[in-house]
């Protein structure tokens, strides 16, 4: 396996957190295993890593009930069709995915938008699945225009996905540091959750909020009008972080195609 799986035993639920290699900036897919089924949260950028997730999920011996896509960034939805399950997303996220259109991989392969367009509208609220409450909350602003937060209160697990990165450079292409800071502050105020699942990086705990907050503050300080200068400055400040090329992708949105 190219990726890495971390298994967390939470009583009525087992969580299998798949993290892709560094070449796709440690993107995570969460497999939430209940007594009778598997709920997948977010796909992968590259087909090979999506297929690793699916092969691992099949090895658990339970049906894959659904794939939930948390936000409209290709590293979290490109492989959606390969799951062979209904794809759930917030209405706003579905619209944003459609608006982005076909997805072109670094290899040149094109994945048509129809392959990953969500087909089930996810409505915020609480859904009890096999006796386990899943709390779905919509969050606006931050890493993406709209994101889905998933909480398992009985298991004290908060599935933040791209509201939180763990030791990976942040994608700032949405150009909303203030919104992201507000979102992280709101997460930090959620008491009763001791496990935090990040959209990039290994599972962690509430201490990650301060780390993301610090990075955002540093980005605000360093982010001038020169993308290359910003990249050098932030990488110098966080030399151990994975995925500096995610900064290049964000810089194209922040500074234009020449960066």
DATA-V276326 format. One record per run of one state. SS is the DSSP state (A for helix, B for strand, O for the rest). FROM is the first residue (numbers start at 0). TO is the last residue. If there is no record, write none. Layout:
SS:FROM:TO
SS:FROM:TO
//
This chain:
O:0:2
B:3:9
O:10:11
B:12:18
O:19:20
A:21:23
O:24:25
B:26:32
O:33:35
B:36:40
O:41:45
A:46:58
O:59:61
B:62:67
O:68:72
A:73:75
O:76:78
A:79:82
O:83:85
B:86:88
O:89:89
A:90:99
O:100:101
B:102:103
O:104:108
B:109:110
O:111:111
A:112:114
O:115:118
B:119:120
O:121:123
B:124:128
O:129:130
B:131:139
O:140:144
B:145:151
A:152:154
O:155:155
B:156:164
O:165:166
B:167:167
O:168:175
A:176:187
O:188:193
B:194:199
O:200:202
B:203:203
O:204:206
A:207:221
O:222:225
A:226:236
O:237:240
B:241:241
O:242:243
A:244:254
O:255:258
//
